[in-house]
Amino acid sequence: MAAETLPGYRGKLRELLTRAKVGVGDAVRVHTRGESYEGTLLPRVENADEWHIVIKQKTGYNIGIAHAEGLRVEKIGEAIKPEFRPPPLPPVKEGLPKVSIISTGGTIASRVDYVTGGVYAAMSSRDLLSIVPELADIAQIEADILYSVFSENINSDHWEGMAKRVAEKIRQGADGVIITHGTDTMGYSTAALSLAIRNLPVPVIFVGSQRSSDRPSSDSATNLVAVVNAAAHAPFAEVVLGMHEGTGDDSIIFHPGAKVRKCHSSARYAFQTVNASPMARFKDGKFEMIAEHYRTRQKSEPLVMNRFEKKVALIKFHPNFDPLVVDALVDAGFRGIVFEGTGLGHVSETCYDAIGRAGKAGVLMGMTSQCIWGRVNMNVYSMGRELTRRGVEPLEDMLPETAYVKMMWSLGNSETPEEARRLLKENVAGEYNPRTPYARREP
């Protein structure tokens, strides 16, 4: 019997079920210790113990039956295994703006596996259109699968591919481009695309969801309606991230790509604009521009600068931090290090020698703050001045995640260390703010 028919079952129980020619989803009768139980065989999670059979009874309750001497399982029927079947696509309406949806995976492009109860990346952007048919009234949707991975597996190679594909879609006539993406590393990707594709003529909008598209509590449909509206009609031509503004479904907020951070693990308002104002809001079917300054839609040719240096590290300073970490990175040939230091941008003086060695080795170094809001100022205390003297660049109010991506991009698109340092300090996509605005998370 194929291994996937008994996910999570191991050892003696797996041998017993295999001999009985039973698989997950089959109707079974389990005999043990003078009792019999009937139900549908359910899977086990991979790291569960190997001594219990789990079945779903007709009552709807799941029960676990421990392995015991004389336990016997018989197959009494094939259970109906539910499957996902999206409805047919709505007809295309001529004359509407053209919007390209590029799927890279994540929860918004995922669905529940009703056999295992888990969530996996299997849904294409075409499926999303069939599930949210009202999108066809907003724009002509072109669906395209670029990747099908969860966001933890996204890396700089994927960023390079995203930038290239976005440019292709724009040159093919898209009035806006949407990238579906897992939320956990979406902030890195929005920063990367903000840098990797310049001179935009139309919006490029990242979107994700905290619940998969086929769950009743999903936020994906509301998010998609808003971002498709933005891609088709919004006046800005920048890389942004569109997600829920609050716990309800009444408004979607658009965050600038280089100034957005995931600040909550599961809430719909997980993303917040940090050290800047959001770009826009979509509410009651209308757009409200919030940012005072932004790039407008225009006729322009996108410029792709999508090279990223992989030998860059993001290090969080903490008490008892061992400077051997810095030494190890230098010895491994890393070309850049971003420090996430204390409030104004400090690390322990025990790190001075290692940082000085890194500077002499030509490693590009930058300092950010562990604080969510505010900026580093390495001129206030002597510790900051000692670090700048050893080659650490203060990165003002740039987010640590954005700074990490910016350093990768700066090194990847320069020929000399001096040019890389110049690019790192240049405000390319709004990653720096000349003055930090007052901001706080409203309750």
C-alpha positions in Angstrom: 0.0 0.0 0.0 1.4 3.4 -0.9 2.8 5.4 2.0 0.5 8.4 1.5 -2.6 6.3 2.3 -1.5 6.1 6.0 -0.1 9.5 6.9 1.1 9.7 10.5 0.9 5.9 11.2 4.1 4.2 12.1 5.4 1.0 13.7 3.2 -1.9 14.6 0.0 0.0 13.9 1.1 0.8 10.4 1.9 -2.9 9.8 -1.5 -3.9 11.2 -3.4 -1.4 9.0 -1.3 -2.4 5.9 -2.1 -6.0 6.4 -5.8 -5.1 6.7 -5.5 -3.2 3.4 -7.0 -0.1 5.1 -6.2 3.5 4.3 -7.1 6.9 5.6 -10.7 7.7 4.6 -11.9 4.1 4.7 -14.8 2.9 6.9 -13.4 0.5 9.5 -14.4 -1.6 12.5 -11.9 -1.8 15.3 -12.0 -4.8 17.7 -10.2 -4.5 21.0 -10.7 -5.9 24.5 -14.2 -7.2 23.8 -15.4 -3.9 22.3 -16.0 -2.8 18.7 -15.9 0.7 17.3 -16.9 1.9 13.8 -15.9 5.0 12.0 -13.7 6.6 9.3 -10.0 6.1 9.7 -8.3 9.6 10.2 -4.7 10.5 9.7 -2.2 11.2 12.5 0.1 14.2 12.6 3.6 13.3 11.8 5.1 13.8 15.3 2.3 12.1 17.2 2.8 8.8 19.0 2.6 5.6 17.1 0.2 3.7 19.5 -3.3 5.1 18.7 -5.7 4.6 15.8 -8.0 7.6 15.3 -11.4 7.3 13.8 -14.3 9.6 13.3 -17.6 8.1 14.3 -21.1 8.8 12.8 -21.8 11.1 15.8 -19.0 13.4 14.5 -16.7 12.8 17.4 -13.2 11.6 16.9 -11.9 8.8 19.2 -8.4 7.3 19.7 -8.1 3.6 20.3 -4.9 2.5 21.9 -2.9 -0.5 20.5 -3.4 -3.6 22.6 -2.8 -7.3 22.3 -5.3 -8.8 20.0 -6.4 -5.5 18.4 -7.9 -6.1 15.0 -9.1 -3.8 12.2 -11.4 -4.7 9.3 -12.4 -2.6 6.4 -16.2 -2.3 6.1 -16.5 0.2 3.3 -15.0 3.1 1.3 -15.8 6.4 2.9 -16.7 9.3 0.7 -13.6 11.5 0.6 -14.6 15.1 0.2 -12.7 17.1 -2.4 -12.5 20.7 -3.4 -14.1 21.6 -6.7 -14.1 25.3 -7.6 -17.1 26.7 -9.4 -16.7 27.6 -13.1 -15.0 30.8 -14.1 -17.2 33.9 -14.7 -17.2 35.3 -18.2 -14.6 37.9 -19.2 -16.0 41.4 -19.7 -14.4 43.5 -22.4 -13.3 47.1 -21.8 -12.2 46.6 -18.1 -8.7 47.3 -16.9 -6.3 44.3 -17.2 -4.9 43.0 -13.9 -2.4 40.2 -13.7 -2.4 38.0 -10.5 0.9 36.3 -10.0 0.7 33.5 -7.4 3.7 32.6 -5.3 1.8 30.5 -2.7 1.0 31.1 0.9 -2.3 30.8 2.8 -4.2 33.0 0.3 -3.3 30.4 -2.4 -3.9 27.4 -0.1 -6.8 25.3 0.8 -7.9 22.8 3.5 -7.2 19.2 2.7 -10.4 17.6 3.9 -8.8 14.2 4.2 -6.0 15.3 6.5 -7.4 18.4 7.9 -4.2 20.3 7.1 -3.6 23.3 4.8 -1.4 23.1 1.8 -0.4 25.2 -1.1 -2.4 23.9 -4.0 -4.7 26.6 -5.2 -3.8 28.6 -8.3 -4.7 32.2 -8.9 -7.2 30.9 -11.4 -8.9 29.1 -8.5 -9.0 32.4 -6.6 -10.9 34.0 -9.4 -13.4 31.2 -9.6 -14.0 31.5 -5.8 -14.4 35.3 -5.9 -16.4 35.8 -9.1 -17.1 39.4 -8.4 -13.5 40.1 -9.4 -14.7 39.7 -13.0 -16.8 42.8 -12.6 -13.8 44.9 -11.6 -11.1 43.9 -14.1 -10.0 41.4 -16.8 -8.0 39.0 -14.7 -5.0 37.1 -16.0 -3.9 34.4 -13.6 -0.3 33.2 -13.5 1.5 30.7 -11.2 5.1 31.7 -10.6 5.8 29.6 -7.5 3.8 27.4 -5.2 5.6 27.6 -1.9 5.0 28.8 1.7 6.7 32.0 2.6 9.3 30.4 4.8 10.8 28.9 1.6 11.0 32.3 -0.2 14.5 33.5 -0.8 16.4 36.1 -2.9 16.2 33.8 -6.0 12.4 34.1 -5.8 12.6 37.9 -5.5 14.7 38.0 -8.7 12.0 35.9 -10.4 9.2 38.0 -9.1 10.7 41.3 -10.4 11.4 39.7 -13.8 7.8 38.4 -14.1 6.2 41.7 -12.9 8.2 43.6 -15.6 7.0 41.1 -18.2 3.4 41.5 -17.2 3.6 45.3 -17.3 5.2 45.2 -20.8 2.4 43.0 -21.9 -0.1 45.7 -21.0 -1.2 45.0 -17.4 -2.8 48.0 -15.7 -1.8 46.6 -12.4 0.0 43.6 -11.0 -0.9 41.6 -7.9 1.4 39.1 -6.1 -0.2 36.6 -3.8 2.3 35.7 -1.0 2.5 34.0 2.4 2.3 36.6 5.1 5.2 35.5 7.3 8.0 36.8 5.0 5.9 39.1 2.8 7.5 42.2 4.3 10.9 41.0 3.1 9.5 40.5 -0.4 7.7 43.8 -0.6 11.0 45.5 0.4 12.9 43.5 -2.3 10.4 44.4 -5.1 10.4 48.0 -4.0 14.1 48.0 -4.8 14.3 45.5 -7.6 11.9 47.1 -10.0 12.0 50.8 -10.5 10.3 53.4 -12.7 6.9 51.7 -12.3 4.0 52.9 -14.5 1.3 51.0 -12.5 0.7 49.6 -9.0 2.4 46.4 -7.9 0.4 45.0 -4.9 1.3 42.2 -2.6 -1.6 40.4 -0.8 -2.0 37.6 1.6 -4.5 36.2 4.1 -4.5 34.8 7.6 -7.2 32.1 6.7 -7.2 29.9 3.7 -9.7 30.8 0.9 -12.1 28.0 1.6 -12.6 28.6 5.3 -15.8 30.5 6.4 -13.6 32.9 8.3 -11.2 33.6 5.4 -10.1 37.2 4.8 -8.8 36.4 1.3 -12.0 37.4 -0.6 -12.2 40.8 1.0 -8.5 41.4 0.5 -8.7 40.3 -3.1 -11.6 42.5 -4.0 -9.7 45.5 -2.6 -6.4 44.8 -4.2 -7.9 44.1 -7.6 -9.8 47.4 -7.3 -6.4 49.1 -6.5 -4.6 47.4 -9.3 -7.2 48.5 -11.7 -8.0 52.0 -10.5 -5.7 53.4 -7.7 -3.7 56.5 -8.7 -0.4 55.3 -7.3 2.4 53.4 -9.1 4.4 51.9 -6.3 5.0 48.6 -4.6 2.5 48.2 -1.7 1.0 45.6 0.5 -2.8 45.4 0.9 -4.4 43.7 3.9 -7.2 44.3 6.5 -6.9 47.5 8.6 -8.8 46.1 11.6 -10.6 43.0 12.8 -13.7 43.7 10.7 -14.1 43.5 6.9 -15.0 47.1 6.4 -11.6 48.5 5.2 -8.4 47.4 3.6 -5.2 49.4 4.2 -2.3 49.7 1.7 1.2 49.9 3.2 4.3 51.2 1.4 6.5 48.2 0.5 9.6 49.4 2.2 7.9 50.5 5.4 5.7 47.6 6.3 6.1 44.9 9.0 4.1 42.0 10.2 3.3 42.8 13.9 0.8 40.1 14.8 1.0 36.4 14.2 -2.6 35.8 13.4 -4.8 38.9 13.5 -6.3 40.3 10.3 -4.6 43.6 10.9 -1.2 41.8 11.2 0.6 44.4 9.0 1.4 47.9 10.1 3.2 50.8 8.4 6.2 51.7 10.5 7.8 55.2 10.6 5.6 56.4 7.8 1.9 56.8 6.8 0.0 54.1 4.9 -0.4 54.7 1.2 -4.2 54.4 0.9 -7.4 52.9 2.3 -10.2 51.1 0.5 -13.6 51.4 2.2 -17.2 51.2 1.0 -16.0 50.6 -2.6 -13.9 53.8 -2.7 -10.2 54.8 -2.4 -8.9 57.3 0.1 -5.3 58.4 -0.5 -3.5 58.8 2.8 0.1 59.5 1.8 0.8 63.1 0.7 3.6 62.1 -1.7 3.6 59.1 -4.0 4.5 58.1 -7.5 1.5 58.4 -9.8 0.5 56.2 -12.7 2.4 57.3 -15.8 3.9 56.1 -19.1 7.3 54.7 -18.2 9.4 51.6 -18.9 10.1 49.5 -15.7 13.7 49.2 -14.8 14.7 45.8 -13.3 17.6 45.7 -10.9 17.0 42.3 -9.4 20.4 41.0 -8.2 20.8 40.2 -4.5 24.0 39.2 -2.7 23.3 36.1 -0.6 26.3 36.5 1.8 24.5 39.0 4.0 23.4 38.4 7.6 20.9 40.1 10.0 22.0 39.8 13.6 20.0 40.7 16.6 22.0 41.9 19.5 21.1 40.7 23.0 22.7 40.5 26.5 25.6 37.9 26.5 25.9 38.3 22.7 29.0 36.4 21.7 31.2 38.4 19.2 32.4 35.1 17.8 29.2 35.2 15.7 30.6 38.2 13.9 34.0 36.5 13.5 32.4 33.4 12.1 30.6 35.4 9.5 33.8 37.2 8.5 35.6 33.9 8.2 32.8 32.5 6.1 33.2 35.2 3.6 30.1 37.2 4.3 30.1 40.6 2.5 27.5 42.4 4.7 26.1 42.4 8.2 23.0 44.3 9.5 22.9 44.7 13.2 19.6 45.0 15.1 21.0 47.0 18.0 19.4 48.5 21.1 17.3 51.7 21.0 19.5 54.3 19.4 21.8 51.7 17.7 24.2 50.2 20.1 25.9 46.8 20.9 28.2 45.8 23.7 31.7 47.0 23.7 32.8 43.4 23.8 31.9 43.4 20.1 34.2 46.2 19.2 37.2 44.1 18.2 35.1 41.7 16.1 33.4 44.6 14.3 36.7 46.4 13.8 38.0 43.2 12.2 35.0 43.0 10.0 35.4 46.6 8.8 39.1 46.0 7.9 38.0 42.9 6.0 35.8 45.0 3.8 32.5 43.8 5.3 29.7 46.4 4.7 27.9 46.9 8.1 24.7 48.8 9.0 22.9 49.5 12.3 19.1 49.4 12.9 17.1 49.5 16.1 15.2 46.7 17.8 12.5 49.3 18.6 9.5 49.1 16.2 9.1 52.9 15.9 11.8 55.6 15.9 15.3 55.8 14.5 18.9 55.1 15.4 21.2 58.0 16.4 24.7 56.9 16.9 26.0 60.4 17.7 24.3 60.7 21.1 26.5 58.3 23.1 30.1 57.4 22.8 29.2 53.7 22.1 27.5 54.7 18.9 30.4 56.9 17.8 32.8 54.0 18.5 30.8 51.8 16.2 30.7 54.3 13.3 34.4 54.8 13.7 34.8 51.0 13.0 32.7 51.2 9.9 29.1 50.7 11.0 26.6 52.8 9.0 23.6 54.2 10.9 20.6 53.3 8.9 18.3 55.9 10.3 14.7 54.7 10.6 14.9 51.7 8.2 13.3 48.5 9.4 15.8 45.7 10.2 14.1 43.4 7.6 14.2 46.2 5.0 17.8 47.0 5.8 18.8 43.4 5.4 17.2 43.3 1.9 18.6 46.7 1.0 22.1 45.6 1.9 21.7 42.4 -0.2 20.4 44.6 -3.1 23.2 47.2 -2.7 25.9 44.6 -2.8 24.3 42.7 -5.7 23.9 45.8 -7.9 27.3 47.4 -7.4 30.8 46.8 -8.7 32.8 48.2 -5.8 32.4 48.4 -2.0 32.2 52.2 -2.3 29.3 52.0 -4.7 27.5 49.5 -2.5 27.9 51.8 0.5 26.5 54.7 -1.6 23.5 52.6 -2.6 22.9 51.5 0.9 22.7 55.1 2.1 20.6 56.4 -0.8 16.8 56.6 -0.3 15.7 54.5 -3.2 12.1 53.5 -2.5 11.1 55.4 0.6 13.0 53.1 3.0 14.4 56.2 4.7 12.3 58.9 6.2 14.1 62.3 6.7 12.0 62.8 9.9 10.3 60.2 11.9 6.6 61.0 12.3 4.7 60.5 15.5 2.9 57.1 15.3 1.5 54.5 17.5 -0.8 51.5 17.2 -4.3 52.5 17.9 -6.3 50.2 20.2 
